[in-house]
Amino acid sequence: MPDYFGGGFIDEKGNLVINIKGKLENGKAKVIKIIGSNKIRFQSTKYSNKELNNIMDYLNNFAQKPEKKNNI
């Protein structure tokens, strides 16, 4: 997954919304080039999907250690 990709979702109107970390126009251009369509909404985000997954992996690994279970 690219470092600028912050995930995506379908909004309440049925539009695809892509979250971009960093310079919005750079990430937007890259996504449009990959998908081949500009009928997408874009918004800025603080963290990339990769960063969020790394945090989740760390927390899951931490939670699975028996000696740490009482500290969660």
PDB file with SEQRES, HELIX, SHEET and CRYST1 records, atoms N, CA, C and O in Angstrom:
SEQRES   1 A   72  MET PRO ASP TYR PHE GLY GLY GLY PHE ILE ASP GLU LYS          
SEQRES   2 A   72  GLY ASN LEU VAL ILE ASN ILE LYS GLY LYS LEU GLU ASN          
SEQRES   3 A   72  GLY LYS ALA LYS VAL ILE LYS ILE ILE GLY SER ASN LYS          
SEQRES   4 A   72  ILE ARG PHE GLN SER THR LYS TYR SER ASN LYS GLU LEU          
SEQRES   5 A   72  ASN ASN ILE MET ASP TYR LEU ASN ASN PHE ALA GLN LYS          
SEQRES   6 A   72  PRO GLU LYS LYS ASN ASN ILE                                  
HELIX    1 AA1 LEU A   24  ILE A   35  1                                  12    
HELIX    2 AA2 ASN A   49  ALA A   63  1                                  15    
HELIX    3 AA3 PRO A   66  ASN A   71  5                                   6    
SHEET    1 AA1 3 PHE A   5  ILE A  10  0                                        
SHEET    2 AA1 3 LEU A  16  LYS A  21 -1                                        
SHEET    3 AA1 3 ARG A  41  THR A  45  1                                        
CRYST1    1.000    1.000    1.000  90.00  90.00  90.00 P 1           1          
ATOM      1  N   MET A   1       0.831  -1.170   0.000  1.00  0.00           N  
ATOM      2  CA  MET A   1       0.000   0.000   0.000  1.00  0.00           C  
ATOM      3  C   MET A   1       0.890   1.253   0.000  1.00  0.00           C  
ATOM      4  O   MET A   1       1.884   1.309   0.723  1.00  0.00           O  
ATOM      5  N   PRO A   2       0.534   2.240  -0.800  1.00  0.00           N  
ATOM      6  CA  PRO A   2       1.351   3.461  -0.830  1.00  0.00           C  
ATOM      7  C   PRO A   2       1.295   4.230   0.483  1.00  0.00           C  
ATOM      8  O   PRO A   2       0.300   4.171   1.206  1.00  0.00           O  
ATOM      9  N   ASP A   3       2.359   4.946   0.783  1.00  0.00           N  
ATOM     10  CA  ASP A   3       2.439   5.708   2.033  1.00  0.00           C  
ATOM     11  C   ASP A   3       1.436   6.855   2.117  1.00  0.00           C  
ATOM     12  O   ASP A   3       1.113   7.308   3.215  1.00  0.00           O  
ATOM     13  N   TYR A   4       0.945   7.324   0.989  1.00  0.00           N  
ATOM     14  CA  TYR A   4      -0.011   8.433   0.994  1.00  0.00           C  
ATOM     15  C   TYR A   4      -1.455   7.979   1.180  1.00  0.00           C  
ATOM     16  O   TYR A   4      -2.320   8.802   1.481  1.00  0.00           O  
ATOM     17  N   PHE A   5      -1.734   6.686   1.007  1.00  0.00           N  
ATOM     18  CA  PHE A   5      -3.110   6.179   1.073  1.00  0.00           C  
ATOM     19  C   PHE A   5      -3.562   6.055   2.521  1.00  0.00           C  
ATOM     20  O   PHE A   5      -2.937   5.355   3.317  1.00  0.00           O  
ATOM     21  N   GLY A   6      -4.642   6.733   2.852  1.00  0.00           N  
ATOM     22  CA  GLY A   6      -5.168   6.726   4.216  1.00  0.00           C  
ATOM     23  C   GLY A   6      -6.467   5.963   4.358  1.00  0.00           C  
ATOM     24  O   GLY A   6      -7.176   6.135   5.350  1.00  0.00           O  
ATOM     25  N   GLY A   7      -6.794   5.127   3.393  1.00  0.00           N  
ATOM     26  CA  GLY A   7      -8.030   4.361   3.453  1.00  0.00           C  
ATOM     27  C   GLY A   7      -9.113   5.008   2.615  1.00  0.00           C  
ATOM     28  O   GLY A   7      -8.923   6.073   2.027  1.00  0.00           O  
ATOM     29  N   GLY A   8     -10.234   4.351   2.575  1.00  0.00           N  
ATOM     30  CA  GLY A   8     -11.350   4.858   1.804  1.00  0.00           C  
ATOM     31  C   GLY A   8     -12.660   4.325   2.346  1.00  0.00           C  
ATOM     32  O   GLY A   8     -12.687   3.364   3.115  1.00  0.00           O  
ATOM     33  N   PHE A   9     -13.731   4.954   1.939  1.00  0.00           N  
ATOM     34  CA  PHE A   9     -15.057   4.519   2.369  1.00  0.00           C  
ATOM     35  C   PHE A   9     -16.102   5.074   1.419  1.00  0.00           C  
ATOM     36  O   PHE A   9     -15.815   5.946   0.599  1.00  0.00           O  
ATOM     37  N   ILE A  10     -17.306   4.563   1.538  1.00  0.00           N  
ATOM     38  CA  ILE A  10     -18.448   5.057   0.786  1.00  0.00           C  
ATOM     39  C   ILE A  10     -19.231   5.980   1.709  1.00  0.00           C  
ATOM     40  O   ILE A  10     -19.634   5.570   2.797  1.00  0.00           O  
ATOM     41  N   ASP A  11     -19.451   7.222   1.285  1.00  0.00           N  
ATOM     42  CA  ASP A  11     -20.165   8.168   2.144  1.00  0.00           C  
ATOM     43  C   ASP A  11     -21.681   7.944   2.067  1.00  0.00           C  
ATOM     44  O   ASP A  11     -22.155   7.059   1.355  1.00  0.00           O  
ATOM     45  N   GLU A  12     -22.423   8.760   2.810  1.00  0.00           N  
ATOM     46  CA  GLU A  12     -23.874   8.598   2.909  1.00  0.00           C  
ATOM     47  C   GLU A  12     -24.594   8.820   1.577  1.00  0.00           C  
ATOM     48  O   GLU A  12     -25.749   8.420   1.426  1.00  0.00           O  
ATOM     49  N   LYS A  13     -23.925   9.451   0.617  1.00  0.00           N  
ATOM     50  CA  LYS A  13     -24.515   9.688  -0.708  1.00  0.00           C  
ATOM     51  C   LYS A  13     -24.087   8.638  -1.729  1.00  0.00           C  
ATOM     52  O   LYS A  13     -24.463   8.711  -2.899  1.00  0.00           O  
ATOM     53  N   GLY A  14     -23.297   7.659  -1.279  1.00  0.00           N  
ATOM     54  CA  GLY A  14     -22.836   6.599  -2.168  1.00  0.00           C  
ATOM     55  C   GLY A  14     -21.573   6.923  -2.938  1.00  0.00           C  
ATOM     56  O   GLY A  14     -21.214   6.204  -3.870  1.00  0.00           O  
ATOM     57  N   ASN A  15     -20.891   7.996  -2.562  1.00  0.00           N  
ATOM     58  CA  ASN A  15     -19.639   8.386  -3.226  1.00  0.00           C  
ATOM     59  C   ASN A  15     -18.441   7.693  -2.595  1.00  0.00           C  
ATOM     60  O   ASN A  15     -18.379   7.517  -1.378  1.00  0.00           O  
ATOM     61  N   LEU A  16     -17.494   7.305  -3.435  1.00  0.00           N  
ATOM     62  CA  LEU A  16     -16.230   6.779  -2.926  1.00  0.00           C  
ATOM     63  C   LEU A  16     -15.401   7.953  -2.427  1.00  0.00           C  
ATOM     64  O   LEU A  16     -15.196   8.926  -3.153  1.00  0.00           O  
ATOM     65  N   VAL A  17     -14.925   7.863  -1.193  1.00  0.00           N  
ATOM     66  CA  VAL A  17     -14.086   8.901  -0.593  1.00  0.00           C  
ATOM     67  C   VAL A  17     -12.746   8.265  -0.247  1.00  0.00           C  
ATOM     68  O   VAL A  17     -12.691   7.255   0.456  1.00  0.00           O  
ATOM     69  N   ILE A  18     -11.671   8.859  -0.743  1.00  0.00           N  
ATOM     70  CA  ILE A  18     -10.324   8.366  -0.486  1.00  0.00           C  
ATOM     71  C   ILE A  18      -9.610   9.361   0.420  1.00  0.00           C  
ATOM     72  O   ILE A  18      -9.590  10.560   0.138  1.00  0.00           O  
ATOM     73  N   ASN A  19      -9.024   8.866   1.507  1.00  0.00           N  
ATOM     74  CA  ASN A  19      -8.230   9.688   2.424  1.00  0.00           C  
ATOM     75  C   ASN A  19      -6.784   9.696   1.945  1.00  0.00           C  
ATOM     76  O   ASN A  19      -6.209   8.654   1.630  1.00  0.00           O  
ATOM     77  N   ILE A  20      -6.210  10.898   1.899  1.00  0.00           N  
ATOM     78  CA  ILE A  20      -4.835  11.067   1.433  1.00  0.00           C  
ATOM     79  C   ILE A  20      -4.007  11.721   2.534  1.00  0.00           C  
ATOM     80  O   ILE A  20      -4.384  12.756   3.082  1.00  0.00           O  
ATOM     81  N   LYS A  21      -2.865  11.095   2.849  1.00  0.00           N  
ATOM     82  CA  LYS A  21      -1.916  11.680   3.802  1.00  0.00           C  
ATOM     83  C   LYS A  21      -0.894  12.484   3.012  1.00  0.00           C  
ATOM     84  O   LYS A  21      -0.418  12.044   1.965  1.00  0.00           O  
ATOM     85  N   GLY A  22      -0.565  13.645   3.512  1.00  0.00           N  
ATOM     86  CA  GLY A  22       0.426  14.478   2.835  1.00  0.00           C  
ATOM     87  C   GLY A  22      -0.240  15.447   1.883  1.00  0.00           C  
ATOM     88  O   GLY A  22      -1.380  15.861   2.095  1.00  0.00           O  
ATOM     89  N   LYS A  23       0.468  15.801   0.846  1.00  0.00           N  
ATOM     90  CA  LYS A  23      -0.032  16.785  -0.115  1.00  0.00           C  
ATOM     91  C   LYS A  23      -1.193  16.184  -0.906  1.00  0.00           C  
ATOM     92  O   LYS A  23      -1.010  15.252  -1.690  1.00  0.00           O  
ATOM     93  N   LEU A  24      -2.379  16.726  -0.691  1.00  0.00           N  
ATOM     94  CA  LEU A  24      -3.609  16.166  -1.256  1.00  0.00           C  
ATOM     95  C   LEU A  24      -3.545  16.050  -2.775  1.00  0.00           C  
ATOM     96  O   LEU A  24      -3.942  15.024  -3.328  1.00  0.00           O  
ATOM     97  N   GLU A  25      -3.064  17.062  -3.449  1.00  0.00           N  
ATOM     98  CA  GLU A  25      -3.042  17.041  -4.921  1.00  0.00           C  
ATOM     99  C   GLU A  25      -2.136  15.945  -5.472  1.00  0.00           C  
ATOM    100  O   GLU A  25      -2.450  15.350  -6.502  1.00  0.00           O  
ATOM    101  N   ASN A  26      -1.019  15.668  -4.806  1.00  0.00           N  
ATOM    102  CA  ASN A  26      -0.118  14.600  -5.262  1.00  0.00           C  
ATOM    103  C   ASN A  26      -0.786  13.239  -5.155  1.00  0.00           C  
ATOM    104  O   ASN A  26      -0.792  12.464  -6.112  1.00  0.00           O  
ATOM    105  N   GLY A  27      -1.348  12.953  -3.988  1.00  0.00           N  
ATOM    106  CA  GLY A  27      -2.024  11.672  -3.788  1.00  0.00           C  
ATOM    107  C   GLY A  27      -3.234  11.527  -4.679  1.00  0.00           C  
ATOM    108  O   GLY A  27      -3.490  10.448  -5.214  1.00  0.00           O  
ATOM    109  N   LYS A  28      -3.980  12.598  -4.844  1.00  0.00           N  
ATOM    110  CA  LYS A  28      -5.176  12.596  -5.692  1.00  0.00           C  
ATOM    111  C   LYS A  28      -4.806  12.227  -7.127  1.00  0.00           C  
ATOM    112  O   LYS A  28      -5.464  11.388  -7.742  1.00  0.00           O  
ATOM    113  N   ALA A  29      -3.759  12.848  -7.661  1.00  0.00           N  
ATOM    114  CA  ALA A  29      -3.318  12.561  -9.032  1.00  0.00           C  
ATOM    115  C   ALA A  29      -2.904  11.098  -9.187  1.00  0.00           C  
ATOM    116  O   ALA A  29      -3.203  10.468 -10.202  1.00  0.00           O  
ATOM    117  N   LYS A  30      -2.218  10.565  -8.185  1.00  0.00           N  
ATOM    118  CA  LYS A  30      -1.781   9.164  -8.245  1.00  0.00           C  
ATOM    119  C   LYS A  30      -2.964   8.207  -8.230  1.00  0.00           C  
ATOM    120  O   LYS A  30      -2.991   7.232  -8.982  1.00  0.00           O  
ATOM    121  N   VAL A  31      -3.943   8.485  -7.371  1.00  0.00           N  
ATOM    122  CA  VAL A  31      -5.122   7.610  -7.289  1.00  0.00           C  
ATOM    123  C   VAL A  31      -5.926   7.676  -8.585  1.00  0.00           C  
ATOM    124  O   VAL A  31      -6.357   6.642  -9.095  1.00  0.00           O  
ATOM    125  N   ILE A  32      -6.129   8.863  -9.119  1.00  0.00           N  
ATOM    126  CA  ILE A  32      -6.877   9.003 -10.374  1.00  0.00           C  
ATOM    127  C   ILE A  32      -6.164   8.262 -11.498  1.00  0.00           C  
ATOM    128  O   ILE A  32      -6.814   7.639 -12.337  1.00  0.00           O  
ATOM    129  N   LYS A  33      -4.826   8.323 -11.523  1.00  0.00           N  
ATOM    130  CA  LYS A  33      -4.059   7.608 -12.552  1.00  0.00           C  
ATOM    131  C   LYS A  33      -4.252   6.092 -12.419  1.00  0.00           C  
ATOM    132  O   LYS A  33      -4.381   5.393 -13.425  1.00  0.00           O  
ATOM    133  N   ILE A  34      -4.270   5.587 -11.190  1.00  0.00           N  
ATOM    134  CA  ILE A  34      -4.430   4.145 -10.955  1.00  0.00           C  
ATOM    135  C   ILE A  34      -5.846   3.691 -11.297  1.00  0.00           C  
ATOM    136  O   ILE A  34      -6.029   2.684 -11.981  1.00  0.00           O  
ATOM    137  N   ILE A  35      -6.835   4.425 -10.829  1.00  0.00           N  
ATOM    138  CA  ILE A  35      -8.234   4.022 -10.996  1.00  0.00           C  
ATOM    139  C   ILE A  35      -8.754   4.370 -12.383  1.00  0.00           C  
ATOM    140  O   ILE A  35      -9.586   3.651 -12.936  1.00  0.00           O  
ATOM    141  N   GLY A  36      -8.269   5.462 -12.943  1.00  0.00           N  
ATOM    142  CA  GLY A  36      -8.717   5.867 -14.261  1.00  0.00           C  
ATOM    143  C   GLY A  36     -10.015   6.664 -14.233  1.00  0.00           C  
ATOM    144  O   GLY A  36     -10.689   6.789 -15.255  1.00  0.00           O  
ATOM    145  N   SER A  37     -10.358   7.190 -13.099  1.00  0.00           N  
ATOM    146  CA  SER A  37     -11.585   7.974 -12.968  1.00  0.00           C  
ATOM    147  C   SER A  37     -11.349   9.099 -11.984  1.00  0.00           C  
ATOM    148  O   SER A  37     -10.585   8.959 -11.029  1.00  0.00           O  
ATOM    149  N   ASN A  38     -12.010  10.213 -12.226  1.00  0.00           N  
ATOM    150  CA  ASN A  38     -11.906  11.303 -11.266  1.00  0.00           C  
ATOM    151  C   ASN A  38     -13.234  11.533 -10.552  1.00  0.00           C  
ATOM    152  O   ASN A  38     -13.441  12.582  -9.943  1.00  0.00           O  
ATOM    153  N   LYS A  39     -14.124  10.563 -10.627  1.00  0.00           N  
ATOM    154  CA  LYS A  39     -15.417  10.663  -9.939  1.00  0.00           C  
ATOM    155  C   LYS A  39     -15.289  10.109  -8.520  1.00  0.00           C  
ATOM    156  O   LYS A  39     -16.023   9.212  -8.104  1.00  0.00           O  
ATOM    157  N   ILE A  40     -14.344  10.670  -7.811  1.00  0.00           N  
ATOM    158  CA  ILE A  40     -14.017  10.244  -6.452  1.00  0.00           C  
ATOM    159  C   ILE A  40     -13.870  11.500  -5.612  1.00  0.00           C  
ATOM    160  O   ILE A  40     -13.377  12.518  -6.099  1.00  0.00           O  
ATOM    161  N   ARG A  41     -14.288  11.441  -4.369  1.00  0.00           N  
ATOM    162  CA  ARG A  41     -14.030  12.540  -3.442  1.00  0.00           C  
ATOM    163  C   ARG A  41     -12.737  12.233  -2.696  1.00  0.00           C  
ATOM    164  O   ARG A  41     -12.438  11.074  -2.407  1.00  0.00           O  
ATOM    165  N   PHE A  42     -11.982  13.264  -2.392  1.00  0.00           N  
ATOM    166  CA  PHE A  42     -10.728  13.120  -1.655  1.00  0.00           C  
ATOM    167  C   PHE A  42     -10.757  14.017  -0.432  1.00  0.00           C  
ATOM    168  O   PHE A  42     -11.362  15.089  -0.438  1.00  0.00           O  
ATOM    169  N   GLN A  43     -10.096  13.558   0.609  1.00  0.00           N  
ATOM    170  CA  GLN A  43      -9.932  14.386   1.800  1.00  0.00           C  
ATOM    171  C   GLN A  43      -8.599  14.064   2.451  1.00  0.00           C  
ATOM    172  O   GLN A  43      -8.060  12.968   2.296  1.00  0.00           O  
ATOM    173  N   SER A  44      -8.082  15.037   3.179  1.00  0.00           N  
ATOM    174  CA  SER A  44      -6.803  14.864   3.866  1.00  0.00           C  
ATOM    175  C   SER A  44      -6.990  14.065   5.144  1.00  0.00           C  
ATOM    176  O   SER A  44      -8.043  14.104   5.780  1.00  0.00           O  
ATOM    177  N   THR A  45      -5.948  13.345   5.497  1.00  0.00           N  
ATOM    178  CA  THR A  45      -5.954  12.587   6.748  1.00  0.00           C  
ATOM    179  C   THR A  45      -4.573  12.707   7.389  1.00  0.00           C  
ATOM    180  O   THR A  45      -3.583  13.002   6.721  1.00  0.00           O  
ATOM    181  N   LYS A  46      -4.533  12.475   8.680  1.00  0.00           N  
ATOM    182  CA  LYS A  46      -3.285  12.626   9.423  1.00  0.00           C  
ATOM    183  C   LYS A  46      -2.382  11.398   9.305  1.00  0.00           C  
ATOM    184  O   LYS A  46      -1.158  11.526   9.290  1.00  0.00           O  
ATOM    185  N   TYR A  47      -2.981  10.213   9.221  1.00  0.00           N  
ATOM    186  CA  TYR A  47      -2.214   8.962   9.210  1.00  0.00           C  
ATOM    187  C   TYR A  47      -2.529   8.145   7.966  1.00  0.00           C  
ATOM    188  O   TYR A  47      -3.660   8.148   7.479  1.00  0.00           O  
ATOM    189  N   SER A  48      -1.525   7.450   7.458  1.00  0.00           N  
ATOM    190  CA  SER A  48      -1.739   6.559   6.329  1.00  0.00           C  
ATOM    191  C   SER A  48      -2.319   5.231   6.829  1.00  0.00           C  
ATOM    192  O   SER A  48      -2.243   4.907   8.014  1.00  0.00           O  
ATOM    193  N   ASN A  49      -2.884   4.495   5.919  1.00  0.00           N  
ATOM    194  CA  ASN A  49      -3.421   3.176   6.249  1.00  0.00           C  
ATOM    195  C   ASN A  49      -2.310   2.267   6.774  1.00  0.00           C  
ATOM    196  O   ASN A  49      -2.525   1.472   7.688  1.00  0.00           O  
ATOM    197  N   LYS A  50      -1.126   2.395   6.185  1.00  0.00           N  
ATOM    198  CA  LYS A  50       0.027   1.586   6.614  1.00  0.00           C  
ATOM    199  C   LYS A  50       0.382   1.887   8.067  1.00  0.00           C  
ATOM    200  O   LYS A  50       0.645   0.967   8.842  1.00  0.00           O  
ATOM    201  N   GLU A  51       0.392   3.175   8.446  1.00  0.00           N  
ATOM    202  CA  GLU A  51       0.706   3.560   9.825  1.00  0.00           C  
ATOM    203  C   GLU A  51      -0.336   3.012  10.795  1.00  0.00           C  
ATOM    204  O   GLU A  51       0.006   2.502  11.861  1.00  0.00           O  
ATOM    205  N   LEU A  52      -1.598   3.119  10.422  1.00  0.00           N  
ATOM    206  CA  LEU A  52      -2.666   2.618  11.293  1.00  0.00           C  
ATOM    207  C   LEU A  52      -2.594   1.106  11.451  1.00  0.00           C  
ATOM    208  O   LEU A  52      -2.820   0.583  12.542  1.00  0.00           O  
ATOM    209  N   ASN A  53      -2.280   0.398  10.363  1.00  0.00           N  
ATOM    210  CA  ASN A  53      -2.131  -1.060  10.454  1.00  0.00           C  
ATOM    211  C   ASN A  53      -0.949  -1.442  11.338  1.00  0.00           C  
ATOM    212  O   ASN A  53      -1.033  -2.403  12.103  1.00  0.00           O  
ATOM    213  N   ASN A  54       0.153  -0.695  11.239  1.00  0.00           N  
ATOM    214  CA  ASN A  54       1.317  -0.964  12.095  1.00  0.00           C  
ATOM    215  C   ASN A  54       0.979  -0.764  13.570  1.00  0.00           C  
ATOM    216  O   ASN A  54       1.409  -1.547  14.417  1.00  0.00           O  
ATOM    217  N   ILE A  55       0.218   0.272  13.876  1.00  0.00           N  
ATOM    218  CA  ILE A  55      -0.205   0.513  15.258  1.00  0.00           C  
ATOM    219  C   ILE A  55      -1.090  -0.628  15.745  1.00  0.00           C  
ATOM    220  O   ILE A  55      -0.919  -1.115  16.862  1.00  0.00           O  
ATOM    221  N   MET A  56      -2.038  -1.054  14.908  1.00  0.00           N  
ATOM    222  CA  MET A  56      -2.914  -2.166  15.293  1.00  0.00           C  
ATOM    223  C   MET A  56      -2.124  -3.443  15.532  1.00  0.00           C  
ATOM    224  O   MET A  56      -2.384  -4.165  16.495  1.00  0.00           O  
ATOM    225  N   ASP A  57      -1.148  -3.730  14.650  1.00  0.00           N  
ATOM    226  CA  ASP A  57      -0.306  -4.920  14.833  1.00  0.00           C  
ATOM    227  C   ASP A  57       0.443  -4.849  16.157  1.00  0.00           C  
ATOM    228  O   ASP A  57       0.518  -5.842  16.880  1.00  0.00           O  
ATOM    229  N   TYR A  58       0.991  -3.693  16.478  1.00  0.00           N  
ATOM    230  CA  TYR A  58       1.707  -3.518  17.744  1.00  0.00           C  
ATOM    231  C   TYR A  58       0.772  -3.767  18.926  1.00  0.00           C  
ATOM    232  O   TYR A  58       1.123  -4.492  19.857  1.00  0.00           O  
ATOM    233  N   LEU A  59      -0.409  -3.170  18.888  1.00  0.00           N  
ATOM    234  CA  LEU A  59      -1.366  -3.344  19.995  1.00  0.00           C  
ATOM    235  C   LEU A  59      -1.834  -4.792  20.117  1.00  0.00           C  
ATOM    236  O   LEU A  59      -1.966  -5.309  21.226  1.00  0.00           O  
ATOM    237  N   ASN A  60      -2.083  -5.442  18.994  1.00  0.00           N  
ATOM    238  CA  ASN A  60      -2.501  -6.846  19.034  1.00  0.00           C  
ATOM    239  C   ASN A  60      -1.402  -7.732  19.607  1.00  0.00           C  
ATOM    240  O   ASN A  60      -1.671  -8.611  20.426  1.00  0.00           O  
ATOM    241  N   ASN A  61      -0.175  -7.503  19.179  1.00  0.00           N  
ATOM    242  CA  ASN A  61       0.948  -8.288  19.715  1.00  0.00           C  
ATOM    243  C   ASN A  61       1.130  -8.036  21.208  1.00  0.00           C  
ATOM    244  O   ASN A  61       1.379  -8.969  21.972  1.00  0.00           O  
ATOM    245  N   PHE A  62       1.009  -6.800  21.618  1.00  0.00           N  
ATOM    246  CA  PHE A  62       1.124  -6.443  23.024  1.00  0.00           C  
ATOM    247  C   PHE A  62       0.030  -7.127  23.843  1.00  0.00           C  
ATOM    248  O   PHE A  62       0.298  -7.666  24.916  1.00  0.00           O  
ATOM    249  N   ALA A  63      -1.191  -7.105  23.338  1.00  0.00           N  
ATOM    250  CA  ALA A  63      -2.324  -7.672  24.067  1.00  0.00           C  
ATOM    251  C   ALA A  63      -2.244  -9.192  24.179  1.00  0.00           C  
ATOM    252  O   ALA A  63      -2.833  -9.776  25.089  1.00  0.00           O  
ATOM    253  N   GLN A  64      -1.531  -9.832  23.275  1.00  0.00           N  
ATOM    254  CA  GLN A  64      -1.443 -11.294  23.298  1.00  0.00           C  
ATOM    255  C   GLN A  64      -0.365 -11.823  24.238  1.00  0.00           C  
ATOM    256  O   GLN A  64      -0.269 -13.032  24.448  1.00  0.00           O  
ATOM    257  N   LYS A  65       0.439 -10.941  24.801  1.00  0.00           N  
ATOM    258  CA  LYS A  65       1.469 -11.374  25.737  1.00  0.00           C  
ATOM    259  C   LYS A  65       0.815 -11.600  27.099  1.00  0.00           C  
ATOM    260  O   LYS A  65       0.230 -10.673  27.660  1.00  0.00           O  
ATOM    261  N   PRO A  66       0.903 -12.807  27.637  1.00  0.00           N  
ATOM    262  CA  PRO A  66       0.226 -13.119  28.903  1.00  0.00           C  
ATOM    263  C   PRO A  66       0.628 -12.199  30.042  1.00  0.00           C  
ATOM    264  O   PRO A  66      -0.216 -11.862  30.873  1.00  0.00           O  
ATOM    265  N   GLU A  67       1.878 -11.782  30.110  1.00  0.00           N  
ATOM    266  CA  GLU A  67       2.333 -10.951  31.209  1.00  0.00           C  
ATOM    267  C   GLU A  67       1.791  -9.514  31.108  1.00  0.00           C  
ATOM    268  O   GLU A  67       1.865  -8.763  32.081  1.00  0.00           O  
ATOM    269  N   LYS A  68       1.259  -9.131  29.965  1.00  0.00           N  
ATOM    270  CA  LYS A  68       0.774  -7.772  29.756  1.00  0.00           C  
ATOM    271  C   LYS A  68      -0.758  -7.662  29.891  1.00  0.00           C  
ATOM    272  O   LYS A  68      -1.295  -6.554  29.888  1.00  0.00           O  
ATOM    273  N   LYS A  69      -1.452  -8.781  30.005  1.00  0.00           N  
ATOM    274  CA  LYS A  69      -2.917  -8.768  29.989  1.00  0.00           C  
ATOM    275  C   LYS A  69      -3.514  -7.901  31.092  1.00  0.00           C  
ATOM    276  O   LYS A  69      -4.562  -7.295  30.873  1.00  0.00           O  
ATOM    277  N   ASN A  70      -2.909  -7.818  32.239  1.00  0.00           N  
ATOM    278  CA  ASN A  70      -3.454  -7.024  33.333  1.00  0.00           C  
ATOM    279  C   ASN A  70      -3.168  -5.531  33.192  1.00  0.00           C  
ATOM    280  O   ASN A  70      -3.726  -4.714  33.925  1.00  0.00           O  
ATOM    281  N   ASN A  71      -2.290  -5.176  32.241  1.00  0.00           N  
ATOM    282  CA  ASN A  71      -1.929  -3.771  32.058  1.00  0.00           C  
ATOM    283  C   ASN A  71      -2.704  -3.069  30.950  1.00  0.00           C  
ATOM    284  O   ASN A  71      -2.465  -1.896  30.666  1.00  0.00           O  
ATOM    285  N   ILE A  72      -3.611  -3.773  30.340  1.00  0.00           N  
ATOM    286  CA  ILE A  72      -4.371  -3.180  29.225  1.00  0.00           C  
ATOM    287  C   ILE A  72      -5.573  -2.440  29.769  1.00  0.00           C  
ATOM    288  O   ILE A  72      -6.346  -1.868  29.000  1.00  0.00           O  
TER     289      ILE A  72                                                      
END                                                                             
